[in-house]
Amino acid sequence: MANYNETARSNYFQVKDLEKFKEWVGHYGNPDVCEGHHGEDGKICLLWQMDGYGAYGWDEDGNELEQTFEEGIGEHLVEGSIFIAMGSGYEKMRYVTGWAFAINHKGEMESISIDEIYMMAEQRWGDEVTITRAEY
């Protein structure tokens, strides 16, 4: 069985309390928190390495947290700040994935996946062609 590898990162965004945020986000895949880069003073970004994005959190005893990352991130954002995360991954050459989502300070979310291309192709050319999936 092959391993799934994923890399993800966020845009630069602003949080209310940096230390409180660092403590909270450490439960969700333990991403690197990068501070103020390329003229983004006062803002941070998150980088998830090969273990990928952590939607589900775990406490110190290894118990799953009730709140997912997406459900909690909005509480930490400064009003008017938008968190955007993008990720891509693969399992050998069997699957290639990609996704992105955006969340505002109210916790409202929009998301997309590269798998949506199948639906788009079907809607546009479905009557004319046969569409296969990019996987095995």
N, C-alpha and C positions, 0 to 999 in steps of 0.2 A: 504494500500500500504506500502511495506517495504522500508526502507532506504538502500542505498548502502553505505558501509563502505570500505575505502581503506587506506592502509598505503604504503608509498613509501620512498625510500632513494636513495642517490647517492653514488658513489665512492668518493675518495678524489681526488680533481683536483685543478689546480692553475689558478687564474684569474689575469688580468692585474692590476686592481684597485679595491681593496676590498670594499671600501666605496661606490664607484659608483655601483658595483655589488649588494651590499646589498640593495641599494635604488631601483635598477631595479627589483631584484628578489622578493621583497616585494609585487609587483603587481600580482604575479603568485602563488596564494594559500598561501602566506606568510609562507614559510617553515622556520624551524630553520636552521640557518647557524652555523655549528660547525667548529671551527678552530683547526688545528694542534693536532691530536690525534694519539696515537700509532706510534710515530716516523714519522708522516707526517707533519713536520714543514713546514710552508709556504703554506700548502694546506688546502682546506676546503671541507666539504661535506654538503649536504642538506638533511633534514629530514622533510617529510610531514606526519603529524599525521592522525587522523581519517577522516579528511576532504579530504584527498588524494591529489594526484598530481594536480597541477594547470597548465594545458596547455594554458588556455586563461587568459589574464591579464585584469585588470580593473584599470582605473585611479581614482583619488580622488573623482570625481563626479559620479562614478559608470558607466562610459562609457567603453565599451569593447575596448581594444587596438587592433590595426590592426595587430601587430606582435605577433605570438604565442611564447611560451617559446622556442620551438624547433627552430624556425626561428631566435631567438635572442641570444641564449646562446653562440654560436660560437664566436660572436663578443667580448665576455668578456674573453674567454680562452687565456691563454698564448700559444704561438706556441709550438706544441708538446704535449699539455695537452689534454686528452680525458675525456669527461664527460659521465658517464654511470649512468642511473637511472633504478631502478627496483621497481615494485609495484605489490601488490596483493590486492584483495578485494573480497567482497561477498555481496549478497543481501539475507538475511536470509540464507537458504540453497538452494535457487532457482538457483543462479548463483555463480560460483567461477571464478575469473579472475586472470590473471597474465600476465605481460608484461615486456619488457626491451628494452632500446634503448641506442645507443652510438652516440655521436656527437663530431667531431673534431673542431679545431679552424677555419676551413674553412666553417663550417656549414654543412658538409657532414654527413649523418645519416644512420645508420643501425638499424633495429628493429625486434623484435620477439614477439610472443604472445603464451601463452600456448594453445590457440585454434588451433594452427597449428598442434597439435597432431591428429586431425580428418583427415586432409589432408594426413598426413604421414601414418596413419593407412589405409586409403582408398587406397593410392598408393601401400602399401606393401601387404595388405591382402583383399582388397575390393572385389575381385572375390570369396573369400572363406567364408566370414562372413557378418553378418549384424551388422552395427555399429550404436549405439544410442548415443545421446548427454548426458553429465553429467549435466543435468538440468531438471527442471520441469516447 
